[in-house]
Amino acid sequence: MPESSDYYRVLEVERSASDDEIKKAFRKAALKHHPDRNPGNKDAEHRFKQAAEAYEVLSDPEKRRIYDQYGAEGLRGASGGGFSSASTEDIFEHFRDVFEGTIFADFFGGARRGGRGARGAHLRCDIEIDFEQVLTGAEKTIEIERHETCNECRGSGARKGSAPSTCSLCRGHGQVQQAQGPFFIRTTCPRCGGAGRVINDPCPACSGTGRTRVKRTLQIKVPPGIDEGMQLRIGGEGEGGRDGASRGDLYCVVHVKPHAFFQRRDEDVYLDLPINFTLAALGGEVEVPTIDGSVTLKISRGTQTGQELRIKGKGFPSLDGGGTGSQIVRVFVEVPKKLTAKQEELLRQFEKTEEPRSEAREKGLFDKFKDYF
């Protein structure tokens, strides 16, 4: 069981949530806390596994009924021991049907496992996009090198017009049996290397391997809302398998170029905005840049340094279709380093109109600092 036994709280749904709402909440939590999106973050990995276990219970009508009636204790021994020791890949594979047909299926190691290792190996590439392209998505052209089935021999490895022959030593089984005392030991056939066949006349185009190395140019679509370090899975664009087996997948790791002014936190965009102290004191309006043009922002009277102002809908779209983030404007009040004679005179006049400082208040603040240190 996870440390937090409140599965509804883990998925951030109401106890009356429908099956579709629970599934959507799990997708959102899986995307947010997946270790590929939070490399090296053990807390994120823990939360990812918590979400998986919560969904395991709440998506099952009988388990959910027991949980609603008796709580986590009622499920002891019935939830399969949880996912605390499971790998991320195993969890994703376990819930594959939840992600099929969605953008999630293209993320985070979502490839089906090949049978007996015959499938081609997976490949990895890196894609770099601009900060602004996270808003709209992008299409990138990449070039990769990979092994593909030889066109000359169609993957057999034998010269055109000929065919491999069955290995005479293992008789096509790929293994040989040897007696060692009262036991029989099976080992890989030393003659065919476990293939079960021998190529007597190798294909000159691939030297008998059945595969050739080629360069390919691919167009990769990067969806809006993608974050730094996420992986896109391009099915069937990896290495070609041997003996004509299917190709592996291509995993594209996305890197987002940092912006000179904007920063990202989940779907929200942050901007530090310096304003002069007269605008902060009197209030007014100021033009603020966003990743989607500029907008007019209202500054209230008495705005303080560090105050955060929210511009709704000016962040990034959520990958799970859960809406769009906001732009958070953090205000910093600038104090002029140099004043003209006129400005200084006006400030002196203003100073005379200020309320007198409270000695008791200043002394109390000083005492608090003294106690702290």
C-alpha positions as CSV (number, residue, x, y, z in Angstrom):
1,M,0.0,0.0,0.0
2,P,1.3,3.5,-0.6
3,E,2.1,5.8,2.3
4,S,-1.0,7.9,1.5
5,S,-3.9,5.4,1.7
6,D,-6.4,8.0,0.4
7,Y,-6.5,6.9,-3.2
8,Y,-9.0,9.7,-4.1
9,R,-6.6,12.3,-2.7
10,V,-3.7,10.7,-4.6
11,L,-5.6,11.1,-7.9
12,E,-7.1,14.4,-6.9
13,V,-10.7,13.4,-7.6
14,E,-13.9,13.4,-5.6
15,R,-15.2,10.1,-4.0
16,S,-18.1,10.3,-6.4
17,A,-15.8,10.5,-9.5
18,S,-16.9,8.5,-12.5
19,D,-14.7,5.8,-14.2
20,D,-13.8,8.3,-17.0
21,E,-12.8,11.0,-14.5
22,I,-10.6,8.5,-12.6
23,K,-8.9,7.4,-15.8
24,K,-8.3,11.0,-16.9
25,A,-6.9,11.8,-13.5
26,F,-4.5,8.9,-13.6
27,R,-3.3,9.9,-17.1
28,K,-2.6,13.4,-15.8
29,A,-0.8,12.2,-12.7
30,A,1.2,9.7,-14.7
31,L,2.4,12.4,-17.1
32,K,3.2,14.9,-14.4
33,H,5.2,12.5,-12.1
34,H,6.7,10.1,-14.7
35,P,10.4,9.6,-14.0
36,D,11.3,10.5,-17.6
37,R,9.9,13.9,-17.0
38,N,11.5,14.2,-13.6
39,P,15.0,12.6,-14.0
40,G,16.6,11.8,-10.6
41,N,13.5,12.9,-8.7
42,K,12.7,10.0,-6.3
43,D,9.7,11.8,-4.9
44,A,8.2,12.1,-8.4
45,E,8.9,8.4,-9.0
46,H,7.2,7.6,-5.7
47,R,4.1,9.7,-6.6
48,F,4.0,8.0,-10.0
49,K,3.8,4.6,-8.3
50,Q,1.2,5.9,-5.8
51,A,-1.0,7.0,-8.7
52,A,-0.6,3.6,-10.4
53,E,-1.7,1.8,-7.3
54,A,-4.6,4.2,-6.7
55,Y,-5.9,3.6,-10.2
56,E,-5.4,-0.1,-9.8
57,V,-7.9,0.0,-7.0
58,L,-10.4,2.7,-8.1
59,S,-10.7,1.3,-11.7
60,D,-11.8,-2.1,-10.4
61,P,-15.4,-2.0,-9.2
62,E,-15.0,-4.7,-6.6
63,K,-11.8,-3.3,-5.1
64,R,-13.3,0.2,-5.1
65,R,-16.4,-1.1,-3.3
66,I,-14.2,-2.7,-0.6
67,Y,-12.0,0.3,-0.3
68,D,-15.0,2.7,0.0
69,Q,-16.5,0.5,2.8
70,Y,-13.4,-0.6,4.7
71,G,-10.6,1.6,3.6
72,A,-7.1,0.6,2.8
73,E,-7.0,-2.1,5.5
74,G,-9.8,-3.9,3.7
75,L,-7.6,-4.4,0.7
76,R,-4.7,-6.0,2.4
77,G,-3.6,-9.0,0.3
78,A,-6.1,-8.1,-2.5
79,S,-4.2,-5.4,-4.4
80,G,-1.2,-7.5,-5.5
81,G,1.3,-6.0,-3.2
82,G,1.4,-2.6,-4.9
83,F,3.9,-1.2,-7.3
84,S,6.6,0.1,-5.0
85,S,9.2,-2.5,-6.3
86,A,8.0,-2.5,-9.9
87,S,9.9,-0.7,-12.6
88,T,8.4,2.3,-14.5
89,E,8.4,0.2,-17.7
90,D,6.5,-2.6,-16.1
91,I,3.9,-0.2,-14.7
92,F,3.4,1.4,-18.0
93,E,3.0,-2.0,-19.7
94,H,0.5,-3.0,-17.0
95,F,-1.7,-0.1,-17.8
96,R,-1.1,0.1,-21.6
97,D,-4.8,-0.1,-22.4
98,V,-5.3,3.1,-20.4
99,F,-3.0,5.1,-22.7
100,E,-3.7,3.5,-26.1
101,G,-5.2,5.9,-28.6
102,T,-4.0,9.0,-26.7
103,I,-0.9,11.2,-26.9
104,F,0.4,9.3,-23.8
105,A,1.0,6.2,-25.9
106,D,3.9,8.0,-27.6
107,F,5.7,8.9,-24.4
108,F,7.8,7.1,-21.7
109,G,8.9,3.8,-23.0
110,G,5.5,2.8,-24.3
111,A,6.8,0.2,-26.8
112,R,5.5,-3.3,-26.9
113,R,8.1,-5.8,-26.1
114,G,9.3,-7.9,-29.0
115,G,9.0,-11.7,-29.0
116,R,12.2,-13.6,-28.1
117,G,14.4,-10.7,-28.9
118,A,13.8,-11.1,-32.7
119,R,12.6,-7.6,-33.0
120,G,15.1,-4.9,-34.0
121,A,16.7,-2.7,-31.3
122,H,15.3,0.7,-30.3
123,L,17.1,3.8,-31.4
124,R,17.4,7.2,-29.7
125,C,17.7,10.7,-31.0
126,D,17.6,14.3,-29.6
127,I,15.3,17.1,-30.8
128,E,15.7,20.7,-29.9
129,I,12.8,23.2,-30.1
130,D,12.4,26.8,-29.2
131,F,10.6,27.9,-26.0
132,E,7.8,29.5,-28.1
133,Q,7.3,26.3,-30.1
134,V,6.0,24.5,-27.0
135,L,2.9,26.6,-27.4
136,T,2.1,25.6,-31.0
137,G,4.0,22.3,-31.4
138,A,6.6,21.9,-34.1
139,E,7.6,19.6,-37.0
140,K,11.3,18.7,-37.1
141,T,13.3,17.0,-39.8
142,I,15.9,14.5,-38.5
143,E,18.4,12.2,-40.1
144,I,19.2,8.8,-38.6
145,E,21.3,5.8,-39.5
146,R,19.9,2.3,-39.0
147,H,20.0,-1.3,-40.1
148,E,17.2,-2.4,-42.5
149,T,16.4,-5.7,-44.2
150,C,18.7,-6.3,-47.1
151,N,16.9,-5.7,-50.4
152,E,19.1,-8.1,-52.2
153,C,18.5,-11.3,-50.1
154,R,15.3,-10.1,-48.4
155,G,16.9,-10.7,-45.0
156,S,17.9,-14.3,-45.5
157,G,21.6,-13.6,-45.6
158,A,22.1,-16.0,-48.5
159,R,23.1,-15.0,-52.0
160,K,20.1,-14.3,-54.3
161,G,18.9,-17.6,-55.8
162,S,20.2,-19.7,-52.9
163,A,18.9,-20.3,-49.3
164,P,20.4,-21.1,-45.9
165,S,20.6,-24.8,-45.0
166,T,19.6,-26.5,-41.8
167,C,22.5,-26.8,-39.4
168,S,23.7,-30.4,-39.4
169,L,25.0,-30.3,-35.9
170,C,21.9,-29.1,-34.0
171,R,19.4,-30.1,-36.8
172,G,17.9,-26.7,-36.8
173,H,17.2,-26.5,-33.0
174,G,19.9,-24.0,-32.3
175,Q,21.0,-25.9,-29.2
176,V,23.1,-29.1,-28.7
177,Q,22.8,-31.5,-25.8
178,Q,25.9,-32.8,-24.0
179,A,26.2,-35.5,-21.3
180,Q,28.1,-34.5,-18.1
181,G,27.9,-37.4,-15.7
182,P,24.3,-38.2,-14.9
183,F,23.1,-34.9,-16.3
184,F,22.4,-33.5,-19.8
185,I,23.4,-29.9,-20.5
186,R,21.9,-27.9,-23.3
187,T,24.1,-25.2,-24.9
188,T,24.0,-22.9,-27.9
189,C,25.1,-24.7,-31.0
190,P,28.7,-23.7,-31.8
191,R,28.3,-24.2,-35.5
192,C,25.3,-22.0,-36.2
193,G,25.4,-19.8,-33.2
194,G,21.9,-20.7,-32.2
195,A,20.3,-19.7,-35.5
196,G,19.5,-23.3,-36.5
197,R,20.8,-22.8,-40.0
198,V,24.0,-22.2,-41.9
199,I,24.6,-19.8,-44.8
200,N,27.0,-21.5,-47.2
201,D,26.9,-18.8,-49.9
202,P,26.5,-15.4,-48.2
203,C,24.8,-12.4,-49.8
204,P,27.5,-10.0,-51.1
205,A,25.4,-6.9,-50.4
206,C,25.1,-7.6,-46.6
207,S,27.9,-10.1,-46.1
208,G,25.4,-12.7,-44.9
209,T,23.9,-10.6,-42.1
210,G,20.6,-10.1,-43.8
211,R,20.7,-6.3,-43.0
212,T,22.4,-3.2,-44.5
213,R,23.0,0.2,-42.9
214,V,21.1,3.1,-44.4
215,K,20.4,6.8,-43.7
216,R,16.8,7.9,-43.4
217,T,15.2,11.3,-43.1
218,L,12.2,11.5,-40.9
219,Q,9.6,14.2,-40.1
220,I,8.8,14.2,-36.4
221,K,5.8,16.0,-35.0
222,V,6.3,17.5,-31.6
223,P,2.9,18.1,-29.9
224,P,2.1,21.4,-28.1
225,G,2.7,21.4,-24.4
226,I,5.7,19.1,-24.4
227,D,8.2,19.6,-21.7
228,E,12.0,19.3,-21.4
229,G,13.3,15.7,-21.3
230,M,10.1,14.1,-22.5
231,Q,10.4,11.3,-25.0
232,L,8.4,10.8,-28.2
233,R,8.0,7.2,-29.4
234,I,8.0,6.8,-33.2
235,G,6.8,3.2,-33.7
236,G,8.7,1.0,-36.2
237,E,11.4,3.5,-37.0
238,G,14.2,1.8,-35.1
239,E,16.7,-0.9,-36.1
240,G,15.5,-3.6,-38.5
241,G,15.1,-7.1,-37.0
242,R,17.0,-10.1,-38.1
243,D,15.4,-12.7,-40.4
244,G,12.9,-10.1,-41.6
245,A,11.5,-9.5,-38.1
246,S,9.8,-6.1,-37.3
247,R,11.8,-3.0,-36.6
248,G,12.3,-1.5,-33.1
249,D,11.1,2.0,-32.2
250,L,12.7,5.4,-32.3
251,Y,12.7,7.4,-29.1
252,C,13.2,11.1,-29.6
253,V,14.2,13.0,-26.5
254,V,12.9,16.6,-26.6
255,H,15.0,19.5,-25.4
256,V,13.5,23.0,-25.0
257,K,15.8,26.0,-25.4
258,P,15.8,28.3,-22.4
259,H,14.3,31.7,-22.9
260,A,15.9,35.0,-22.1
261,F,12.9,36.2,-20.1
262,F,10.4,33.5,-19.6
263,Q,10.6,30.4,-17.3
264,R,8.3,27.4,-17.2
265,R,6.7,25.6,-14.2
266,D,4.3,22.9,-15.3
267,E,1.9,24.6,-17.7
268,D,2.5,28.1,-16.2
269,V,4.9,30.7,-17.6
270,Y,6.8,33.0,-15.3
271,L,8.0,36.5,-16.1
272,D,9.9,39.0,-13.8
273,L,8.6,42.5,-14.5
274,P,10.5,45.5,-13.2
275,I,8.3,48.7,-12.6
276,N,9.1,52.1,-11.2
277,F,8.0,53.0,-7.7
278,T,5.6,55.6,-8.8
279,L,3.6,53.1,-10.9
280,A,3.7,50.7,-7.9
281,A,2.4,53.4,-5.6
282,L,-0.2,55.1,-7.8
283,G,-1.2,52.1,-10.0
284,G,-1.8,52.1,-13.7
285,E,-1.4,50.0,-16.8
286,V,1.7,48.5,-18.4
287,E,2.3,46.5,-21.6
288,V,3.6,43.0,-20.7
289,P,5.1,40.5,-23.2
290,T,3.8,37.0,-23.3
291,I,4.7,33.9,-25.4
292,D,1.7,34.8,-27.6
293,G,2.1,38.6,-28.1
294,S,1.7,41.4,-25.6
295,V,-1.2,42.3,-23.3
296,T,-2.1,45.2,-21.1
297,L,-1.7,44.5,-17.4
298,K,-3.4,46.5,-14.6
299,I,-1.1,47.4,-11.7
300,S,-3.1,48.1,-8.5
301,R,-2.2,50.9,-6.2
302,G,0.3,49.9,-3.5
303,T,1.7,46.9,-5.5
304,Q,4.7,45.5,-3.6
305,T,7.9,43.8,-4.8
306,G,7.4,40.0,-5.1
307,Q,3.7,40.3,-5.7
308,E,2.5,37.8,-8.4
309,L,-0.1,38.8,-11.0
310,R,-1.9,36.1,-13.0
311,I,-2.8,36.4,-16.7
312,K,-5.1,33.5,-17.4
313,G,-4.8,31.5,-20.6
314,K,-1.3,32.8,-21.5
315,G,0.6,29.7,-20.5
316,F,1.2,26.4,-22.2
317,P,-1.5,23.8,-23.2
318,S,-1.7,20.7,-21.1
319,L,-0.8,17.4,-22.9
320,D,-3.8,15.7,-21.4
321,G,-6.2,18.2,-22.7
322,G,-6.8,19.7,-19.3
323,G,-6.8,23.3,-20.4
324,T,-4.1,26.0,-20.7
325,G,-1.9,27.4,-18.0
326,S,-1.4,31.0,-17.0
327,Q,1.4,33.6,-17.2
328,I,2.5,34.6,-13.7
329,V,4.0,38.1,-13.6
330,R,6.3,38.6,-10.6
331,V,6.6,42.4,-9.9
332,F,9.9,44.0,-8.8
333,V,9.8,47.6,-7.8
334,E,12.9,49.5,-9.0
335,V,14.3,52.3,-6.9
336,P,16.2,54.9,-9.0
337,K,19.9,55.0,-8.3
338,K,20.2,58.7,-9.3
339,L,17.7,61.5,-8.8
340,T,17.5,64.9,-10.4
341,A,17.3,67.9,-8.1
342,K,13.6,68.3,-8.9
343,Q,12.9,64.6,-8.1
344,E,14.8,64.8,-4.8
345,E,12.9,68.0,-3.9
346,L,9.6,66.3,-4.6
347,L,10.6,63.2,-2.6
348,R,11.6,65.4,0.4
349,Q,8.2,67.0,0.3
350,F,6.6,63.6,0.1
351,E,8.6,62.4,3.1
352,K,7.2,65.2,5.2
353,T,3.7,64.0,4.5
354,E,4.4,60.4,5.5
355,E,3.2,59.0,8.8
356,P,5.9,59.2,11.5
357,R,7.8,56.0,12.1
358,S,6.7,54.1,15.2
359,E,9.7,53.6,17.5
360,A,7.9,50.8,19.3
361,R,7.3,49.0,16.0
362,E,10.9,49.4,14.9
363,K,12.1,48.2,18.3
364,G,9.8,45.2,18.2
365,L,11.2,44.2,14.7
366,F,14.8,44.6,15.9
367,D,14.1,42.4,18.9
368,K,12.6,39.7,16.6
369,F,15.8,39.8,14.5
370,K,17.9,39.5,17.6
371,D,16.0,36.5,18.9
372,Y,16.2,34.8,15.5
373,F,20.0,35.1,15.3
